[in-house]
Amino acid sequence: MDISGKFYEDEVFNIENDELEEFEKQFPYKEKHVKDTQLDL
């Protein structure tokens, strides 16, 4: 495959940790897990 170009990540994806923690308070607690397949990314 011959693909070229540029990717620009929108500012909407740049969030602060304190904003994320405040947002997550809206949902029931869930334990976070990391799976082996995630480590490949």
Biopython code that builds the backbone (N, CA, C, O; Angstrom):
import numpy as np
from Bio.PDB.StructureBuilder import StructureBuilder

atoms = [
    (1, "MET", "N", (0.834, -1.177, 0.000)),
    (1, "MET", "CA", (0.000, 0.000, 0.000)),
    (1, "MET", "C", (0.883, 1.246, 0.000)),
    (1, "MET", "O", (1.858, 1.322, 0.748)),
    (2, "ASP", "N", (0.547, 2.195, -0.819)),
    (2, "ASP", "CA", (1.299, 3.449, -0.877)),
    (2, "ASP", "C", (0.409, 4.566, -0.352)),
    (2, "ASP", "O", (-0.434, 5.099, -1.074)),
    (3, "ILE", "N", (0.610, 4.909, 0.913)),
    (3, "ILE", "CA", (-0.215, 5.926, 1.562)),
    (3, "ILE", "C", (0.691, 7.036, 2.077)),
    (3, "ILE", "O", (1.738, 6.778, 2.670)),
    (4, "SER", "N", (0.277, 8.254, 1.845)),
    (4, "SER", "CA", (1.043, 9.378, 2.382)),
    (4, "SER", "C", (0.079, 10.436, 2.896)),
    (4, "SER", "O", (-1.109, 10.424, 2.575)),
    (5, "GLY", "N", (0.601, 11.333, 3.684)),
    (5, "GLY", "CA", (-0.231, 12.401, 4.222)),
    (5, "GLY", "C", (0.202, 12.760, 5.626)),
    (5, "GLY", "O", (1.212, 12.268, 6.129)),
    (6, "LYS", "N", (-0.575, 13.623, 6.246)),
    (6, "LYS", "CA", (-0.300, 14.058, 7.613)),
    (6, "LYS", "C", (-1.546, 13.881, 8.453)),
    (6, "LYS", "O", (-2.669, 14.013, 7.965)),
    (7, "PHE", "N", (-1.332, 13.580, 9.726)),
    (7, "PHE", "CA", (-2.433, 13.443, 10.673)),
    (7, "PHE", "C", (-2.304, 14.555, 11.697)),
    (7, "PHE", "O", (-1.252, 14.730, 12.312)),
    (8, "TYR", "N", (-3.368, 15.293, 11.873)),
    (8, "TYR", "CA", (-3.399, 16.350, 12.875)),
    (8, "TYR", "C", (-4.429, 15.985, 13.931)),
    (8, "TYR", "O", (-5.619, 15.874, 13.635)),
    (9, "GLU", "N", (-3.971, 15.800, 15.157)),
    (9, "GLU", "CA", (-4.880, 15.469, 16.251)),
    (9, "GLU", "C", (-5.551, 16.745, 16.736)),
    (9, "GLU", "O", (-4.880, 17.737, 17.021)),
    (10, "ASP", "N", (-6.866, 16.717, 16.829)),
    (10, "ASP", "CA", (-7.636, 17.882, 17.250)),
    (10, "ASP", "C", (-7.375, 18.206, 18.718)),
    (10, "ASP", "O", (-7.112, 17.306, 19.516)),
    (11, "GLU", "N", (-7.446, 19.465, 19.070)),
    (11, "GLU", "CA", (-7.245, 19.920, 20.448)),
    (11, "GLU", "C", (-8.236, 19.287, 21.423)),
    (11, "GLU", "O", (-7.957, 19.203, 22.619)),
    (12, "VAL", "N", (-9.388, 18.843, 20.923)),
    (12, "VAL", "CA", (-10.408, 18.262, 21.802)),
    (12, "VAL", "C", (-9.870, 17.024, 22.534)),
    (12, "VAL", "O", (-10.403, 16.647, 23.577)),
    (13, "PHE", "N", (-8.830, 16.395, 22.000)),
    (13, "PHE", "CA", (-8.270, 15.196, 22.619)),
    (13, "PHE", "C", (-7.223, 15.506, 23.682)),
    (13, "PHE", "O", (-6.758, 14.594, 24.366)),
    (14, "ASN", "N", (-6.849, 16.751, 23.834)),
    (14, "ASN", "CA", (-5.879, 17.154, 24.860)),
    (14, "ASN", "C", (-6.628, 17.524, 26.127)),
    (14, "ASN", "O", (-7.224, 18.597, 26.214)),
    (15, "ILE", "N", (-6.595, 16.629, 27.114)),
    (15, "ILE", "CA", (-7.296, 16.882, 28.369)),
    (15, "ILE", "C", (-6.316, 16.771, 29.534)),
    (15, "ILE", "O", (-5.306, 16.072, 29.455)),
    (16, "GLU", "N", (-6.632, 17.460, 30.592)),
    (16, "GLU", "CA", (-5.818, 17.424, 31.804)),
    (16, "GLU", "C", (-6.302, 16.277, 32.691)),
    (16, "GLU", "O", (-7.482, 15.929, 32.678)),
    (17, "ASN", "N", (-5.382, 15.694, 33.460)),
    (17, "ASN", "CA", (-5.739, 14.575, 34.334)),
    (17, "ASN", "C", (-6.824, 14.944, 35.332)),
    (17, "ASN", "O", (-7.706, 14.132, 35.609)),
    (18, "ASP", "N", (-6.775, 16.161, 35.880)),
    (18, "ASP", "CA", (-7.795, 16.549, 36.853)),
    (18, "ASP", "C", (-9.173, 16.653, 36.197)),
    (18, "ASP", "O", (-10.181, 16.351, 36.835)),
    (19, "GLU", "N", (-9.230, 17.076, 34.929)),
    (19, "GLU", "CA", (-10.502, 17.109, 34.202)),
    (19, "GLU", "C", (-11.031, 15.691, 33.984)),
    (19, "GLU", "O", (-12.230, 15.440, 34.107)),
    (20, "LEU", "N", (-10.128, 14.774, 33.661)),
    (20, "LEU", "CA", (-10.514, 13.382, 33.445)),
    (20, "LEU", "C", (-11.043, 12.764, 34.734)),
    (20, "LEU", "O", (-12.074, 12.091, 34.721)),
    (21, "GLU", "N", (-10.354, 12.985, 35.836)),
    (21, "GLU", "CA", (-10.793, 12.435, 37.121)),
    (21, "GLU", "C", (-12.168, 12.967, 37.507)),
    (21, "GLU", "O", (-13.003, 12.219, 38.015)),
    (22, "GLU", "N", (-12.403, 14.239, 37.271)),
    (22, "GLU", "CA", (-13.701, 14.837, 37.583)),
    (22, "GLU", "C", (-14.797, 14.218, 36.712)),
    (22, "GLU", "O", (-15.893, 13.939, 37.198)),
    (23, "PHE", "N", (-14.507, 14.008, 35.447)),
    (23, "PHE", "CA", (-15.463, 13.390, 34.529)),
    (23, "PHE", "C", (-15.789, 11.961, 34.959)),
    (23, "PHE", "O", (-16.951, 11.553, 34.945)),
    (24, "GLU", "N", (-14.755, 11.200, 35.344)),
    (24, "GLU", "CA", (-14.951, 9.798, 35.710)),
    (24, "GLU", "C", (-15.758, 9.627, 36.995)),
    (24, "GLU", "O", (-16.291, 8.544, 37.234)),
    (25, "LYS", "N", (-15.861, 10.649, 37.816)),
    (25, "LYS", "CA", (-16.652, 10.573, 39.049)),
    (25, "LYS", "C", (-18.137, 10.364, 38.760)),
    (25, "LYS", "O", (-18.890, 9.962, 39.648)),
    (26, "GLN", "N", (-18.559, 10.632, 37.534)),
    (26, "GLN", "CA", (-19.961, 10.474, 37.148)),
    (26, "GLN", "C", (-20.369, 9.005, 37.002)),
    (26, "GLN", "O", (-21.558, 8.696, 36.930)),
    (27, "PHE", "N", (-19.388, 8.104, 36.959)),
    (27, "PHE", "CA", (-19.641, 6.702, 36.664)),
    (27, "PHE", "C", (-19.275, 5.818, 37.849)),
    (27, "PHE", "O", (-18.432, 6.194, 38.665)),
    (28, "PRO", "N", (-19.901, 4.643, 37.953)),
    (28, "PRO", "CA", (-19.544, 3.710, 39.032)),
    (28, "PRO", "C", (-18.069, 3.303, 38.927)),
    (28, "PRO", "O", (-17.496, 3.264, 37.838)),
    (29, "TYR", "N", (-17.477, 3.004, 40.072)),
    (29, "TYR", "CA", (-16.072, 2.616, 40.109)),
    (29, "TYR", "C", (-15.852, 1.327, 39.331)),
    (29, "TYR", "O", (-16.624, 0.375, 39.455)),
    (30, "LYS", "N", (-14.803, 1.305, 38.536)),
    (30, "LYS", "CA", (-14.366, 0.094, 37.829)),
    (30, "LYS", "C", (-12.859, 0.001, 37.993)),
    (30, "LYS", "O", (-12.139, 0.983, 37.816)),
    (31, "GLU", "N", (-12.398, -1.180, 38.330)),
    (31, "GLU", "CA", (-10.960, -1.377, 38.443)),
    (31, "GLU", "C", (-10.349, -1.371, 37.048)),
    (31, "GLU", "O", (-10.868, -2.006, 36.130)),
    (32, "LYS", "N", (-9.237, -0.645, 36.896)),
    (32, "LYS", "CA", (-8.594, -0.553, 35.591)),
    (32, "LYS", "C", (-7.653, -1.733, 35.406)),
    (32, "LYS", "O", (-6.957, -2.143, 36.335)),
    (33, "HIS", "N", (-7.644, -2.270, 34.196)),
    (33, "HIS", "CA", (-6.790, -3.400, 33.848)),
    (33, "HIS", "C", (-5.992, -3.058, 32.599)),
    (33, "HIS", "O", (-6.469, -2.343, 31.718)),
    (34, "VAL", "N", (-4.779, -3.574, 32.535)),
    (34, "VAL", "CA", (-3.965, -3.453, 31.333)),
    (34, "VAL", "C", (-3.732, -4.861, 30.820)),
    (34, "VAL", "O", (-3.248, -5.729, 31.546)),
    (35, "LYS", "N", (-4.082, -5.076, 29.557)),
    (35, "LYS", "CA", (-3.903, -6.395, 28.954)),
    (35, "LYS", "C", (-2.647, -6.390, 28.088)),
    (35, "LYS", "O", (-2.214, -5.342, 27.609)),
    (36, "ASP", "N", (-2.071, -7.570, 27.895)),
    (36, "ASP", "CA", (-0.835, -7.699, 27.127)),
    (36, "ASP", "C", (-0.945, -7.075, 25.740)),
    (36, "ASP", "O", (0.009, -6.474, 25.247)),
    (37, "THR", "N", (-2.110, -7.217, 25.114)),
    (37, "THR", "CA", (-2.272, -6.681, 23.761)),
    (37, "THR", "C", (-2.219, -5.158, 23.737)),
    (37, "THR", "O", (-1.892, -4.576, 22.703)),
    (38, "GLN", "N", (-2.532, -4.502, 24.846)),
    (38, "GLN", "CA", (-2.459, -3.043, 24.905)),
    (38, "GLN", "C", (-1.009, -2.562, 24.948)),
    (38, "GLN", "O", (-0.711, -1.451, 24.510)),
    (39, "LEU", "N", (-0.123, -3.378, 25.464)),
    (39, "LEU", "CA", (1.273, -2.983, 25.606)),
    (39, "LEU", "C", (1.975, -2.888, 24.259)),
    (39, "LEU", "O", (3.005, -2.223, 24.143)),
    (40, "ASP", "N", (1.428, -3.550, 23.236)),
    (40, "ASP", "CA", (2.015, -3.513, 21.900)),
    (40, "ASP", "C", (1.807, -2.165, 21.225)),
    (40, "ASP", "O", (2.510, -1.833, 20.271)),
    (41, "LEU", "N", (0.853, -1.394, 21.710)),
    (41, "LEU", "CA", (0.569, -0.100, 21.080)),
    (41, "LEU", "C", (1.545, 0.887, 21.607)),
    (41, "LEU", "O", (1.509, 2.056, 21.224)),
]
sb = StructureBuilder()
sb.init_structure("model")
sb.init_model(0)
sb.init_chain("A")
sb.init_seg("    ")
for serial, (resi, resn, name, xyz) in enumerate(atoms, 1):
    if name == "N":
        sb.init_residue(resn, " ", resi, " ")
    sb.init_atom(name, np.array(xyz, "f"), 0.0, 1.0, " ", f" {name:<3s}", serial, name[0])
structure = sb.get_structure()
